[in-house]
Amino acid sequence: MHYSVQFFTWTPKLGVHQVGTVVEIDAVNAKLAATGLLGLRLDETGTAKKLAVRVWSAPDDSKADCACFYYH
């Protein structure tokens, strides 16, 4: 399936900021789309390292049906 992946970072002082541009990738599922790009461990919960990713299916440009993961 084809996915769009968008990376974010955040700090208490500056808030949330997009990192780079949206990346297009083919993967079996949303989680593999996110891990395939950076090769970092991620999960839906827990303490994150201030890097997150939003993944959505290419036809859903409204990003209404997206998955969010946090890198650990």
N, C-alpha and C positions, 0 to 999 in steps of 0.2 A: 504494500500500500504506500502511497505517496503522502509524506507529511511535511509540514512547515514547522520549523523550530526557531524559537526566539529566546535568547539568553538575557538574564537580568542580574544585576548586582544591587546591593543596598547597604547603606550605612545609617546609623541613627541621625547623623547630622544632615546628610544629603538626600536621604530617602531612596526610592527605587529608580534605577536607570537602566535602560536597554543597553546591552553590550553588543556592538557590531550590528549587522543587518540580519534579517530573517534568512535562514538557511533551508533549502529544499533538500529532502533526502527520502529514499525509498527504504522501508524497513518492515518487518513483520508486525510490529505493534509500536505504540507511542513511546513506551519505555526504552525499547531497543533503538528507536530513532534518537533519543536523547543520549544514551550511553555510547552509541556508535560514533558520535562526533568527537567526544572528549575522552572517552574511556575512563571516566571517573565514576565512583560509586554514587548511587543516588537512591532516594526513597521518598515516599509521600509524607513522612513525618520525621520528627527528631530534630536535633540541633544541626543546623546547616552551616556551611562555610561561606555564607553571604554570596552564593551563586545559585541561581535557580533557572529553570527552563520551562517554557510554555510550549506545548506541542499540540497541533491540531491537524486534522485531515485537510488536504489541499482544497477540496470543494467548499469547505466551510470558512470562507474568507471573513465572516463576521466573528470568528473565534469563539462563538457561543458554546460549542462543544469541544472544549480543550482540556488537556491534562496538564497538571503542574507537578514538577518534581524538584527536589532540593538536593544539591550535591553535598556529599559528606566526605 
